[in-house]
């Protein structure tokens, strides 16, 4: 098990010790080397991977914690999207995990690429899938570039779910151009903030996208944490990357890009079902926000590159 040291900073040592005592090998990702100070706190491992026997892999938005089961009263129902993968795409997920493990663990715990981690696969998969990772150790922002490529290819529709929408200039322009070109651009965000500044930056960018003709929906049935993008009901992405600066530049992320109409249409149908539990943030409704919210949006927008 690898856990993000910053994200798990409040988890008691007794929890990790109990796992270790029962034979689980556990390593923190980028732990602090000084008491109470972590100079690498910005570089978070935001990946969510679980691989079983090299045959089944899980990837998507779900972390492990009470709130992700809807057991945290402050968030209520937790709406997320995760994939269960079988086939050769699991090998790419396994490779990504081994690379992260070897980065986090001690020299004596390093894993090599033994064949037992990559068992023979005899099935016939129906889905073309890429497992794409990005992070501050990469020269290119591969997931962001994948999003832009998908958005620029859209002919009919773009359906996007993300708890945070704080795009850089290239993504913002891509979405606006698509909307102004007549593509049905729909975005869905939560109805409540888990980080106040981040949420107000999100509503600020959503307001700008609404002006270009995009439709923005506020999910009103709990907290939506899914990170999905579906284009034309033909291609889709599900993973860990939010639509924000931090995910593209600072965090270690991983997404599955899928080129199969059946799965894309299923994810599109899920989006349309979620709309029934949402309300639309119209231009009129957005214009009614209070002076104080406008101030918070302005400050958050200014700080958006570091949120």
N, C-alpha and C positions, 0 to 999 in steps of 0.2 A: 504494500500500500504506500502510495505517495500522497502527502497532503500539503496544501499550500500553507506555509508558515504564517503568513500575514492573515489569511482568511480564517485560520484556526487558532488565532492568538488567544482566544478566550477559552479554548478547550483545555480542560484540566489534564495535567500530566498523568494522573491516575488512569485516565481513559486509555492513553497510548501504552502505559505500562501494562495494563491488563491484557491488551492485544499481544504485546511482546511476550508476556509470560505464557500465553497460550499458543506460542509458536508463529505468530504473524510477524513478518519482516516489515518494518515501518520506517519510512524516511521522510523528513520534512523537505520541502522545496524552498530553497533560499532562506534558511533560518538566520536569525540575528546572531552575529558573532560577538555582540556586546550587550550587556544587560539593558533592556528597555529601549534600545536603539537598533533600528534595522535600516541600513543605508540602501537596501535593495527592495524596500517596501513597494515601490512602484511596479516592480517586475513580478507580476503575479502569475502563478500557474492556474489558469482559468479552465483548463481542459477537464472534461468529465469523460473518462474512459473506463470501461470494465470489460475485460476479456476473459472468457472461460475456456480453458483447454485449447486455445488457439482456434476454436470452432465457432464460438458465438461472441459477438461484440456488441456493446451498448455505447451509444454516442448521442449527445444532445444537450439539453439545458439543465437536467436534474443534477443537483448536488445531493449529498447525503446529510440530512438534518431534519429536525421536527417540522420546520416551516414548510419544507418541500413535500411533506405529507399532509399539509393543511392543519397542523397541530399548534400553530402559533396564532393566537387570537388577534394580534395586531395586523396580520396579513389575511387571515381567513383562508378560503379556498385557494389553492395554488395551482394555476393553470400552466402546464409546461408541455413540451414536445420532446420525445426521446425516440431513438430508433433502435430496433433489435436487428442485428445484421448477421447473416450467415454467408459463407462463401469466401472467395479470395480477398474481398475487401477487408476482412478481419485481419489478414496478414499485414496490411498497411497500418491498421490500428495497433497491432501487436508491435510492429517495428517502432512506431511512434512512442509507445509506452516504454519499450526497452531503452530507447534513447534518453527518455526523461529519467528513467530509473538510474541509468549509468551516470547521468549528470548529478543526481541527488545523493546517491549512495556512496559508501566508502569503497576503497579499492578492492577489499576482500569480498564485497557483495556484488561486484559487477556481473551483469548477465551477458552471455554471448548469444549468438544467433543459432542456437542448436535446432536441429530439425524437429525435436519434440515440441517446440513452441510453434511450429508451422506444419501441422499434420496435413496429409494429402486430402484434397477435396475432390470428391467424385461427382458432386451434383452439377446441375446445369442452371446457373443463375440467369434471371431474366432482366436484371437491372445493371446498366452501366453506371458505375459509381467511382468517384474519386474521393479519397480521404486527404484533405488539404489542411496543412498546419501552417501557422505563422507565429511570429514573435519577434522580440527585439534582437534575436540572434540571426534573423533572416535578412538578406539584402533587399528582398522585395516583400511588399505587403500582399501576400498571395490571396488571402481570403477577401480583402477589400477589392483587389483586382478582379477576382471571380464575381463578386457582387456587381461591379461596374459592367463587366462583360455581359452578365445576365440582363441587367437593366437596359443596356444599350441595344440588346437583341430583341427586346419586347415589341410585339406587334399589336397585342390586344390588351393584356392585363399584367399588372405587377401587384402581388399581395405580399405584404411585409408585416411580420409581427416581431416586436422587440420591446423590452422594458425601457430601453434608452435609445433615443434617436437623436444623435449629436453628430451628424455627418460632416466630413471635411468638405472643402469647396468642390472637389471632383465628384463626390457622391451626390452632394446637394444639387449640383448642376445637372447631373445625369437624371435624377428623379424629376427635376423641374422640366427639363427638355422632354422627357417621356410624357409627362402630364400635358404639357403645352402642345404636344404632337397628337393628342387624342387618345393616348393609352390610358386605360382605366387603372389609375394608381390608387391603391388603398393601403393605409397603414393602420396598425392597431397598437395601442399603448395602454399601460395600466391606468386605473382610476385613482391610484394612491401612490405617493412616493415612498421608496425605501431610502432614498437619498434626496433631500429637499432641493439642493442646488442642481443636481443632475436632472431631476424631474422638470424644473422650471426651464432649464436649457432645452430639454426635449420639447416642451410646449411652445417655446419660442421658435424652434425650427419647424415644428408642425404648422404654426401659424403662417410661416412663409410658404410652406408647401401648399397649404389650403388656397392661398392667393393664386397659385399657378394652376389650380383646378384639381389637385389631389383630394381624396376623401380621407379623413382621419376619424378613427373610431376609438372611443374610450371603453375598454373592457370593464364591465360593471358587475362582475360576478366573482370578485376576488382579485388576486394579483397575477397578472400574466407575465410569465418569465420566458416564454418560448422565443427562440431565435430562428425564424423560418422565413424563407423567401421563395415564392413560387411565381414563375413567369409563363404566361400564355397557357397555363395548365399542362405544360410539357416538360419543363425542367425545374428543379427545386434544390434548395439547400437547407439542411438542418444541422445545427451545431452549437457551439459555445460562444461564438462572436456576436456581441451586440453591435448595433449600428452606431459606433462612437469612436472617438479618437483613441481611447484607452485600449479597446479591443484590437484595433488595427496597428497601433504603434508600440504599446507597452506590454500588454498581456501575452502570455503563451496560450494560443487558441487552437482549436481543431474543428473542422466542419466536414460534413459529408455532402458532396455535390452529386445529384442524381439526374440521369438523363433517361427518364422512363415515364411515359405519359400516365400510366396507371397510378403510380405513386404520387406524381405531381397533382393529378386530379383529386386523389384522396386528400392530400394536404390542402388543396384549394377548397374542397367541400368542408373540411374542418374549419377553415377560416370563415367561410360563409355561415357555418353553424355558430361560431363565436360572435359574429355580428348580431345574431338574435339576442345575445346577452350583453350587448354594448349599446352606447348611444353615440350619435355622430357629433363631432366637434365642428359645427358649421361656422361660416365666416361671422354670422350674426352672434352666435354664442361666444366665439372667441373675442369679439369686440366688446363684450360685456364684462370682461375680467376687470377686477378692481385696480386702482392706481398702485396699491401695494404689490399686487402680483406682477404688474408691468415693471415695477422697480426690480423685483426679484428676478424676472426674466432677463432684464437688461444686464444685471450683474452676473447672472449665471452664464449668459451668452458670452460675455467678455472673458469669463474664466473657462469656457468650454474646452479649449485645448488641453487643459490639465485636470479635468474632472474625472 
